[in-house]
Amino acid sequence: MIRVKVTTRVRATEFRSFVNDTLATGMQRAAGRVRDRAKANITRAGRVDTGAMRNQIVAETVQVDGLTLTARVEGRAPHTLYQHEGTANDGTGYIVPRTARALRFRSGGRIVYAARVKGVKGVPFLRDALEATTTADFR
């Protein structure tokens, strides 16, 4: 039997840089896949009118801080939170005024008053996209 022992000396900073670059590349790839899944989930849920919300789902560049890598996927359209989490109060399915007798909003160029309006059921497209992440997404 033959045994071979190989020892390599690498500077800690070079090793850390290599590991961080490799991990950051994998995390960036995974963040892009989460972004793409979220966009597909929005389309599948029928939440596309102008496409603004879907087009503003972005994967930011991975941030490296020492041994901590942070990937971020976010929806930048103003109404993304309402579509993701829903808008109905108290589980009733309706939006009702909190301090006034009626809601006031503009619809079709006219001002409308209503005692209540039907809320939007949330579709957690970002959360679902993240939960579908597997180790293969990092390769």
N, C-alpha and C positions, 0 to 999 in steps of 0.2 A: 504494500500500500504506500502511496505517495501522498504526502500532505504539503500543501503550499500555503503559506501565510503571507498576505499582502498587506502592507501598512502604507497608508498615504497620509501625508500631512497637508492639511488645507487650512488656510487662515480662516478664522471664525467669521470674519466679515464677508469673505468670498463665499463661504458655505451658506451663510444666512441670505446673501443676495441671490444665490442660485436657487435655494429653496423657496424664497419669497417670490421670485420671478416665475418659477414653475407653478406654484400654488396660485399666484395671481392670475396667470393665464387660464388655469382650470376654472377658477372662480368666475372670471369674466365670461368664459364660455357658458358656464351654468346660468349666470345671470341673464345672458342673452336668450337662453332657452326658456327660462322662466318668463321673460318678457314676451317671447313669441307665443307661449302657451296662454298667457293672460289675454293677448290680443285675440287668439282663437276662441277662448272662452267667452269674450265679449260678443264676438260674431255669433257663436253657437247659441248664446242666450237671447239673441235678437235685440241687443241694446245698441244697435248702430242706426243713427239717423243721418248725421252729417259726416261721421267718421272721426270727428275731432277727439273724442275720448280715446278711441282705439289708437289713433296716430300719436297721441301724447303719452303713451306708456313707454317709458325709457329705462334702459339699463345704464347706470352711471359707471364710470371707470372705477375699478376696484382700488380702494385706498389701503395702503400698507403703512402700519404704524408699529414698528418693532416686529413682534411676532403675531400681531393682530391684523387680519385681513378683513375688510368690510366691503361687501357687495350690496348694492342698493338698486331695487327696481321700484319705480314709482309712477303713479298716474298724475300728470300735471294739469289736466283739464279741471276747471273749477267744480264741475259736477261729478267727478269720479267718485268722491267719497259717498255722495248720496246714492249713486247707482250701486256701489259696492256694499254699503251697509243698510240701505233702505231708508225710507223717510217717515213711515207711519209711527204715530205716537202710541205709547202704552199698549202695543199689540192689538189695537183696535182695527188697524188697516186704514185709518183716516188721519189726516192732518187737521187739527183744530186750533183756533186762536187761543193764545195763552192769556192775553191781557185785554183783548178787545172782544166785541161781539161778533165780528166777522173778519175773514181774511180778505185782503185787498191785493190784487195782482193784475198785470196786464196780459191780455190774451187776444191775439188777432188785432192789435191796435186799439182795443177797447179796455177800459178799466172794469174789472169784474169784482163783485163782492160775493162771498160764499161763507156759510156757517161752517162748512167742512169740505174737504176735498180728499179724494182717494189717494193714499200714499203709494209709493213705489216699493215693491218688495225687493230687498237686497239680493244681489247676485255676487258672492264673494270670489270674483274671477282671479284676483291676485293671490288670495289665500289658497285657492284650489290649485293654481299654477305652482305655487311654492311647495305645497304638500305632495305634488306629483313628481317632485325632483328625486332623482336617483343618482347613484354614484356614476352611472354612465354619462350623465349630463356634464360631468367635470372633465371628461376625456376629450 
